[in-house]
Amino acid sequence: MSTTDRPTQTQAHSPAALRPWHLLALAGSAGLAGGALTSFGQSALMGGWHALVNSAAPWVTIAFLIGLCARGRWRLAAIAGVLSQVGLVFGYYATSELRGYPAGMAAVVIWVLAGLVAGPAYAAAGALLRHHRQLIRAAAAGLTGTVWVMEGLRFFSLATDANSNSGPGTTAAWCYTVFGVFLPLALSRSLRERCYALLVLVVGAGVAVGISLLIDMAFTI
């Protein structure tokens, strides 16, 4: 085989890939902007749409999108994922404070800690989505829908709880759950890979439910 037939540079070192500092700057900026928009969105969106600005799923999706820009550099993506989530937390609470909605330091600490877990995981998944190994691709694809499914199940629980008047309703619950299942299917390449991704989705959603319960407990302490 001639040298012209050899694989060229990997995607991680593609000339089109963002430089590390550019990626980190993008992550921090996207986080701060997303946090500010979340705060304003909570006053603008009503009904089931309010779920989009009152749940973690859109936030972790930002980390995943940042990871896509890393193009295989999952370690760099993990760092960028942390920056995106910390930026979201501070962008949200700083904007809310300026708008006259103060929050306790405990809430900031809890969500920063949650971001330190979710940010690296979802950003790394974005970076590894086009990995050459099928199992890694499937795991990355499956992870993308876990928080969407977890929150969809949570919305169902709130909708059926006679003692609860909160929650966006069953329509939002279905939308979140279906979208969470759709993501791994759409991002996978083959039937086998989709099966692996759905298995990761089920396990990951279970883990996400457990983490969500721990967060709820932290807010009640």
N, C-alpha and C positions, 0 to 999 in steps of 0.2 A: 504494500500500500504506500503510495507516495505521501509526501509531507502535506500535500494539499488536501488529502483525505482525512487527515487527523482532526480530531475535535479541536476547535479553536478555544479561546479563553472561556472559562466557565462563566455562568451568568453572574456569579458573585463579583467577578472582576471585569464585567462588561464596561466599556467606556461610557455607556449611558447610565450606569448606576450612580446614585448620589454619593458624593464624598461623605466620609463619616461625620464631619462637623456640620455639613449641610443637612444630613439626615437628623442629627440630634437637634439642630435648630428648628427643623420642620416639626419634629415631635413636640418640642416644648411650645412652639407657637400654636400648633393645632390644639394642644391641650388647653392652653389659656383661652384661646378663642372658643373652643367647644364648651368650656366651663361657663364662660360669660353668656353664650347663646342659650345654654341650658337654663340659667337663671332667668333670662328674659322670656324664654319659652314657657316656663311654668306659669307665667302670667297671661300668656297669649293662647296657649292650646287648652282646649276643654274636652270633656268627655273621654272617650277611649284614646284620642290623640295625645292626651296628657301623659300617657305611659311613656311616650318617647322622650320626655324630659323629666321623668321621675323613675328611671330604672337604670340599671348598670349595663344592660346589653348594648345600647348605642355607644357607651363609653369604651367598652372593651373592643368593640368593632373598630374604633379609631386606632387602637393599638395594633389590631390586625392589619389595617390598611397601611399603617406606618411600616409594619414588618414587610409588606409586599414591596415597598420601595427599597428595602435592604437587599433584595435579590440574592438570597442564599446565605448572607452573612448573619446567621442567627444570633451570635453573641452580641454583635453590634445592635441587632434588632431588639434584643432583650433589654439593653440599656436604654434604647430609644423608647421602648414600651413603658419603662418606669417613668421616664420624663413626661410622656404623654399623659399618663394617669395622674401623676403628681400635679402636672399643669392643669388638668381638668378640675381636680379638687380645689386648688388655690384660685383658679379662674372663676369657679362657681361661687365659692364662699366669699372671695373678695368682692365680686360683683354684687352678690346678695347683700353684703354688709353696706356697700355704697348705696344700695337701693332701699336701705332701711329694714333689712331682714337679717338681724344678727344671728349668729350660730355659736354654740359653745365649742371650745377647743377640743372637747372629747369627740365630737362628730368629725372634725377635721382629721384627728389622729386615726380614728377607726377607718375612714375611707382612704387615707394615705396607706395604711397597712394593707388594706384590701387591694389597693392598686399595686403595691409591691409584689403581690402574688399574681394578680391577673395580668398586669401590664407585660411582664417578661414572657409569660406563657403565650398570650395571644399574639404578641409581636413576633416571637420566634416561630409560631405557627404560620404566620404570613410569610416569613422568610423561607420556610422549608416547604411551602406548598408545591414547589416545582422541583423538589429533590429527586435524584435519580432512583432512590429506593422506594418501592411501592408502599411498604408499611409506614415509612416516615411521612410520605405524602398523605396516606389515609389518616394517620393520627392528626396531622395538621388540619386536614379538611374536617374531620370529626369534631375537633375542638371548637371550631368556629361557631357551631350552633348550640353549644352547651348552655351558655347563660341565657340565650333566647328561650330555649326549652324550659329551663329552670324557672324563669320568670313567667312564662306562659302557664306553667303548672301552679305557680303561686297565685296568679290572677284567677285561675279557676277556683282555687281554694278560698280566696277572698269572696268570690262571687257566690259560692254555695254556703258560706258561713252566715248563719242567721244572726249571729251576734256581731257581725262586722258590716259597717257601712262604707268601708274603704275599698279601693281597687278600681281599675278602669272598666271592668265588666267582661262578659264572656266573649264579646267580639274581639277585643284586644287580646284576650287569652288565646283564642284560636289563631289569630294572626301571628302572635309571637311563637306559638308552638309549631305551627306549619312552617313559618319562615326558618325556625331553628332546625327543622328536619330537612328543609329544602336546601339550605346552604351546603351541607356535606355532599348531598347528591349532585348538586350543580358543580361543585369544585373538584369532584373526583373524575377520573378518566375512564374507568371500566366498571363492569358489574362487580367483580371481585373487590376492587378498591372501594366501591360504594358500600359493600357489605362490611368491610373492615371499618370504614368511616362511621357507619351507623352504630357499630359496636362501641367504638370510642365515644360516640355521642351519648349513648346510654350510660356508660360508666362515668363520663365527664359530667353529665347532667346530675347524676347522683351525688358526685363530689360537690358540685356547685350548690345543690340543695343543702348539703351539710354545712358548707361555708356560709350560706345565707342565714341558716339558723343560728350559727355562731355570731354573726353580725347583729342579728336581732337581739340575741342575748346580751351582747356588749352594750347595746343602747338602753337596755333595761337595768343595767347595773348602776 
